[in-house]
Amino acid sequence: MFFLLSNLHFQVTDLLPSYIKSGEGTWLPNLIWPGIVILLVVVYVVTRRRPFSLKFSSHLLLVCAALLLFFFGLVLYPRRVLRNPTYTELGSGRSATFYSLSRAARIVGPGRFRLREDGRSYRFYLTTRQPVEGLQISLGSTQGEYDYSISLFDEVLVRGRTVKEIRSLSLPDPPRYKLGKESFYTIILDLGKDSGVQSDLDPYHFEITLN
């Protein structure tokens, strides 16, 4: 549930106490939350001695403000939480960090993946320190025939078919999303299915190189 309330710029889990993370040093929420509880108890004791009540209009205003803040944060930023970062070099002195890699996308080298399932979509979320001037993508398999399409975010850039080959593509000036001081990219590969090939034995090749 907490991940559903998070987005690219804000993760609710960063504000929650966690004694698992305390081994990495002082986890600030582990100190803040007990302080909040103590503060609430003190406020309750004080207000109990000096009771006060808010008008209905004040209650309504607080509820509306809370709902407005909630829905504003819900729709303003992309609903994507970046997890499990994997740092890698991608050639030409460029590096990137991949997030939330699928278990079916096995990384075997810098930007190189072996896709062990066909007939599905693969999403590659990555951040770079500098904007990318161009993407070089190679894909294919020495076995089987596969239809594919490659998208950046929600825009389909290329569709094609590989027939027992490894094909190279060049995608200049890809669109980016500014994420703090970094650039965020989403590369989506929609891979077709070849019923005559066992993809777990002959995985599909997919490689990303940055310019």
Backbone torsions as a table, in degrees:
resi	resn	phi	psi	omega
1	MET	NA	-40.7	-178.5
2	PHE	-65.0	-33.2	177.7
3	PHE	-69.7	-31.3	178.9
4	LEU	-68.3	-25.8	178.9
5	LEU	-89.4	-1.7	-177.9
6	SER	-96.1	169.0	175.9
7	ASN	-148.4	-171.4	-176.6
8	LEU	-60.9	-31.7	-174.3
9	HIS	-100.3	-12.9	-174.0
10	PHE	-146.9	125.2	177.6
11	GLN	-117.1	121.6	-178.5
12	VAL	-60.6	-35.0	-177.3
13	THR	-63.0	-21.5	177.9
14	ASP	-71.0	-14.7	-178.6
15	LEU	-102.7	-1.4	-175.9
16	LEU	-97.3	147.2	176.6
17	PRO	-67.4	145.7	179.5
18	SER	-154.2	116.8	179.2
19	TYR	-84.5	-9.8	173.1
20	ILE	-69.8	-38.6	-178.4
21	LYS	-80.3	-10.3	-176.1
22	SER	-67.1	-18.9	178.7
23	GLY	-70.1	-17.9	-179.6
24	GLU	-87.2	3.9	-175.5
25	GLY	128.4	-170.7	-179.2
26	THR	-73.3	115.8	176.7
27	TRP	-89.1	108.9	-169.0
28	LEU	-53.7	-42.4	179.3
29	PRO	-59.4	-25.5	177.3
30	ASN	-65.3	-22.4	177.5
31	LEU	-95.3	-34.7	-174.7
32	ILE	-71.3	-44.9	-174.3
33	TRP	-64.4	-43.8	173.7
34	PRO	-59.5	-36.5	176.9
35	GLY	-63.4	-38.9	178.4
36	ILE	-64.4	-42.3	179.4
37	VAL	-61.2	-45.3	179.0
38	ILE	-61.8	-42.2	179.5
39	LEU	-62.0	-41.8	179.4
40	LEU	-64.2	-39.6	178.2
41	VAL	-63.5	-43.5	178.9
42	VAL	-63.0	-44.7	178.8
43	VAL	-61.3	-41.2	179.3
44	TYR	-62.2	-44.4	180.0
45	VAL	-63.0	-43.0	-178.8
46	VAL	-66.5	-47.3	-177.4
47	THR	-70.0	-24.4	177.7
48	ARG	-68.0	-34.6	177.7
49	ARG	-76.9	-31.5	179.7
50	ARG	-124.8	75.3	-174.7
51	PRO	-63.1	145.1	174.3
52	PHE	-147.8	160.5	-178.8
53	SER	-137.2	148.2	177.8
54	LEU	-94.4	149.6	176.3
55	LYS	-70.8	161.8	179.6
56	PHE	-60.0	-38.7	-180.0
57	SER	-63.5	-35.0	178.3
58	SER	-68.1	-42.4	176.1
59	HIS	-60.1	-45.2	-179.2
60	LEU	-62.9	-40.2	179.8
61	LEU	-64.8	-42.2	179.4
62	LEU	-65.0	-42.2	179.3
63	VAL	-64.6	-44.3	180.0
64	CYS	-63.5	-41.0	179.2
65	ALA	-64.4	-41.1	179.2
66	ALA	-65.3	-43.3	179.1
67	LEU	-66.0	-40.5	179.1
68	LEU	-62.7	-43.2	178.6
69	LEU	-64.6	-39.8	-179.6
70	PHE	-64.3	-51.1	-177.3
71	PHE	-71.3	-29.2	176.1
72	PHE	-62.7	-46.8	177.3
73	GLY	-69.3	-26.9	-177.9
74	LEU	-71.3	-36.5	-173.8
75	VAL	-105.0	-14.6	-173.9
76	LEU	-72.6	-41.2	-174.6
77	TYR	-112.8	154.2	178.3
78	PRO	-58.0	138.3	-177.4
79	ARG	-84.8	66.9	-178.7
80	ARG	-136.8	130.3	177.4
81	VAL	-110.0	124.3	-178.7
82	LEU	-87.5	120.0	-177.2
83	ARG	-129.4	162.2	174.7
84	ASN	49.6	66.3	-179.1
85	PRO	-65.9	141.0	176.6
86	THR	-129.3	109.7	-178.7
87	TYR	-83.0	138.3	-179.7
88	THR	-153.4	153.0	173.2
89	GLU	-88.4	141.1	-176.1
90	LEU	-124.4	26.8	175.3
91	GLY	86.3	157.3	178.4
92	SER	57.2	31.9	179.6
93	GLY	72.1	10.5	-179.2
94	ARG	-98.1	148.3	178.6
95	SER	-134.0	161.7	-179.7
96	ALA	-152.5	161.0	174.9
97	THR	-118.8	120.4	177.0
98	PHE	-91.1	150.2	-179.4
99	TYR	-131.0	149.6	170.8
100	SER	50.9	46.7	179.1
101	LEU	-68.1	140.8	177.3
102	SER	-68.3	148.1	176.8
103	ARG	-65.0	-24.0	179.8
104	ALA	-80.4	-12.0	178.8
105	ALA	-101.7	94.5	-177.2
106	ARG	-87.4	122.3	179.6
107	ILE	-83.0	126.2	-174.8
108	VAL	-118.9	-0.5	-179.4
109	GLY	-179.5	-178.1	179.8
110	PRO	-59.1	103.8	179.2
111	GLY	72.8	9.0	-177.9
112	ARG	-106.4	133.3	-177.0
113	PHE	-129.3	148.7	170.3
114	ARG	-113.6	114.7	-175.9
115	LEU	-93.2	113.4	-170.8
116	ARG	-94.0	4.9	176.3
117	GLU	-135.4	134.1	175.8
118	ASP	-108.1	176.5	-178.4
119	GLY	66.8	37.2	-178.6
120	ARG	-154.3	175.7	179.5
121	SER	-106.0	139.6	176.2
122	TYR	-118.0	133.0	178.4
123	ARG	-116.5	126.4	179.8
124	PHE	-114.2	108.3	177.4
125	TYR	-97.2	127.1	-179.2
126	LEU	-145.9	152.3	175.7
127	THR	-123.3	147.6	176.6
128	THR	-131.4	154.9	-180.0
129	ARG	-74.0	-32.0	179.5
130	GLN	-120.0	149.9	176.1
131	PRO	-57.4	143.9	-178.8
132	VAL	-88.2	129.4	179.0
133	GLU	-82.7	-25.9	179.7
134	GLY	-168.1	155.1	178.0
135	LEU	-115.5	134.2	171.3
136	GLN	-111.5	122.2	-178.0
137	ILE	-124.0	129.7	171.5
138	SER	-117.2	139.7	-176.6
139	LEU	-153.6	155.1	177.3
140	GLY	144.3	-174.7	180.0
141	SER	-152.4	144.4	177.6
142	THR	-76.4	-6.4	177.9
143	GLN	-125.8	135.6	172.1
144	GLY	85.5	171.9	179.2
145	GLU	-123.8	128.2	-174.7
146	TYR	-132.3	131.5	167.7
147	ASP	-83.3	149.2	179.8
148	TYR	-151.2	160.1	168.9
149	SER	-142.9	145.1	-179.3
150	ILE	-121.3	128.1	179.9
151	SER	-123.1	149.7	169.2
152	LEU	-112.3	116.7	-169.5
153	PHE	57.7	-120.1	-177.1
154	ASP	-104.1	7.3	-177.1
155	GLU	-103.4	120.0	177.2
156	VAL	-75.9	122.1	-177.4
157	LEU	-99.4	-32.4	-176.9
158	VAL	-154.0	143.1	172.7
159	ARG	-125.9	148.1	-179.4
160	GLY	-170.5	-165.8	-177.4
161	ARG	-149.9	132.3	175.3
162	THR	-106.6	134.3	-178.9
163	VAL	-124.2	94.5	179.4
164	LYS	48.9	51.5	-175.7
165	GLU	-154.7	163.7	171.0
166	ILE	-111.3	118.1	-174.8
167	ARG	-108.3	145.2	179.3
168	SER	-111.5	139.2	-179.5
169	LEU	-129.6	149.2	177.0
170	SER	-121.0	125.8	-179.7
171	LEU	-121.8	96.6	-176.4
172	PRO	-76.3	149.4	172.3
173	ASP	46.0	62.0	-179.0
174	PRO	-70.0	145.4	177.5
175	PRO	-65.9	149.5	-178.3
176	ARG	-133.8	161.9	174.1
177	TYR	-118.2	123.4	-177.9
178	LYS	-75.2	119.8	-178.6
179	LEU	-121.4	92.3	-174.7
180	GLY	65.8	-125.6	177.9
181	LYS	-92.0	2.6	-176.7
182	GLU	-112.5	168.9	175.3
183	SER	-109.1	133.0	-177.0
184	PHE	-110.5	135.6	179.9
185	TYR	-132.0	147.0	173.3
186	THR	-125.2	114.0	178.0
187	ILE	-106.5	124.2	-176.9
188	ILE	-116.1	123.3	174.9
189	LEU	-110.2	116.3	172.8
190	ASP	-97.3	108.8	-173.9
191	LEU	-103.6	128.0	177.9
192	GLY	-74.3	-176.9	-175.5
193	LYS	-117.3	139.7	173.5
194	ASP	-118.8	109.6	-174.3
195	SER	-68.3	-15.6	-177.4
196	GLY	-92.6	2.7	-176.6
197	VAL	-125.0	135.3	172.6
198	GLN	-89.5	103.2	-172.9
199	SER	-66.9	-22.4	177.4
200	ASP	-72.5	-25.7	176.9
201	LEU	-91.3	-35.9	177.3
202	ASP	-122.0	78.0	-175.4
203	PRO	-65.9	157.7	179.7
204	TYR	-83.3	136.0	-178.4
205	HIS	-88.5	133.9	176.4
206	PHE	-145.7	123.9	-176.7
207	GLU	-134.5	138.0	-179.3
208	ILE	-118.7	128.0	175.5
209	THR	-127.1	137.4	-178.9
210	LEU	-100.5	144.7	174.7
211	ASN	-107.7	NA	NA
